[in-house]
Every structure is written in C-alpha cells, then in structure tokens.
Amino acid sequence: VYNFSAGPSMLPLSVLQKAQSELLEYGSSGQSVMEMSHRSSVYDAIIVETEAALRRVLNIPDNYKVGFIQGGASTQFAMVPMNLMTTGEADYLVTGQFSGKAAKEAEKFGTVHVVASSKDKNFTYIPDVDAVEYSPNASYIHICENNTIYGTRFTKLPQVDGIPLVADMSSCILSRPTDVSKYGLIYFGVQKNVAPAGMAVAIVREDLLENARTDLARPAMLDYKTLIDARSMYNTPNCWSIYMMGLVLHWIENEVGGLTEMEKRNNAKAQLLYDYLDQSSFFQNPVNKADRSIMNVTFASPSKELDAKFCQEAAEAGLVNLKGHRSVGGMRASIYNAMPLDGVQALVAFMKEFEARNG
Ligand code: PLP
C-alpha cells in the first residue's frame, strides 16, 4: 500500500531491504544490531557514522553538537526551556498544536511570551515573522517549522540579533537543504523522515550548551551537555533507531543525491497534489497558499460523510492512513521523503475518480 500516515511513516524500500539483509547478522559480527552492546567497537562505528552522515547531509557547522535523545520531540518541549531559558523568559510563535504544547511545557520553567499565534483562523496560516514584536529579554525564540496537523510551514525564519532560534523540525527535517547556522537549536522526533519511532535528535550550537541555565537542577537525562558529552551514550541509547537513521542518511546521500535533489522530488509531489486541489470544485485545501507545507497536505470534501467514504474507499484501493487529524477533520496526505511520486500520482488519480462519482 501507499501509506500517507503523519508518523510513524513510510521508510524507503531499499532501506528496509538493507535492514532486513542485516537483521540477523550485522557485517561479520555474529550479532544483530539489536543484540549488540552499545559499548562495543562494532556499535561505536555505527553511531559515529550516523552522526557523520547527518553532518554531511545537513552540512552542520563544526560549532554545533548532535545528540541522539530518547523521549521523542515531546521531551524536547521540556528540555529546551530547562537548558536554554537562561533569562527566565522565551518567545513562542504558536502555529499549531505542537508549538502550543511546547509553549505550555515551557511555562513550567519560566515566563513564556506567545508573541504570535494563528489560532484565530484554526492555524491555517503562518504569521508574518517580520511583523512580530520579539521580547528583548527572551533567551530564545521557538517555532514549529512545519505544522504536521494543519499542513503549514514557515518559509521565512524569525532572525533577531543575539536571540537564538529554536525550531521543532520533526515533520520537515531532511526534506530540503537547511542552513543550520540560522538556528541555535534544531530538534526533531525521528519517526517521519528519519528512522523508526523512539528517538529525537537535537543539533545544538556549542555556546548554548556551554552557557546553559544554572538556576535549575536538571535530571542528568534531561541535560543536553551531559548527554552530548557522553556521545549520546550516557545511558543505553536507542541503538536500533540510530542504526536505521544511518541507513536513511546513506539513502539520501547515495540514492537520492542529497537534499537539493530531495527537495526537488518533494516539491514535485506536493505541486502535483496542490495543482489538482486548486482546480477541483469538490476538494478544498484550507491553507493560505504561501504557507503550504510540502510534507503534509490537508484537504476536505463537501461533507463529513463523503470524507469518511473517501477514506474508506481509498484504503480499499491501497491508499491508507488518509484520515485528517481529529482536531481538523477531513483528510491529510503526509508525503514525506520516502513517499514515491507514484504514490501521489495514484492518490490524485483516485481523487479524480472519486470526484467524478460523487461530485
Ligand atoms: N512536533 C511535531 C511537529 C510533530 O509532528 C510531532 C508528532 O507528530 C511532535 C512534535 C511530537 O513528537 P513525539 O511523538 O516524538 O513526541
């Protein structure tokens, strides 16, 4: 089937095949990756190469550190203020449920200024980042760069001198080239574009690690510096997810040809779907055109009954997990990196046929 799930989502077929071929024995180690000591030299080579591949693919500058951290992106909602809110204040742009949750979590650790929100229009647009009044005393500015539930994304980043930008990139990381130097910290749950569920990655500018908040006693497991200084092996890491992440990065490097090519593919898929939606008088996409996500595409038919019928018949045709998030309704097609163009073509063909029968 073509799986349009918002996450966990599809992995590239060749990655799954490679993992399958190595499942029982990795190299000539006599062991599966799932059975290895994370302190062994065989596993060490895996984690070192996964980080190196991430650095190559994203072109991460040397003054940024990488951490493989358990607890998903949701734990990052707390870790960011626990470590980075040095002034006791931070700015949050609330453009959906996840940035709302991040702001709520941060309130437990200091003063949160919600300096912009798109809640007034059910998060169907991204506020103008240049019109926002940022707080002079904010420790950082937090955004969720791609809003998985609503199908919006930032195309312009808040950039304020001396105030680091923190971005949740869970549903857009590795979808296109990213200038890491524009951020103080990037984090993402891996379960959409990167690896099987069960881990998040943080890319942190060194000076923010070194000058972390000192007024708060953090559990060691929630301290970026402790985890990163221990090379993400302060405790037993998610060995399997890290290994799979390495395979996905090699796929992007060697089969796709890097992030510029990845972006071209993703743009082509999204364009196909949006072009169809724009000429359809049956399906509607509610999002402000300039803010449309290339990863999550939301749409709805004229009624809830037809939405339900669409999802059911699409599933029968091998197009699964198209139901929209419960807070939005309608449909959502998540077309992450691993979704081939064929999948989107099949979806558009099915939508046309459904429209002809029910329109
Ligand atoms: N942030 C974004 C943008 C997401 O899409 C999600 C999950 O779907 C999360 C955060 C939460 O991630 P996790 O389930 O890894 O905590």
Residues whose N, C-alpha, C, O or C-beta is under 5 A from the ligand:
A	BS01	PLP	G7 G71 G72 A73 S74 F98 N146 T148 D168 S170 S171 G189
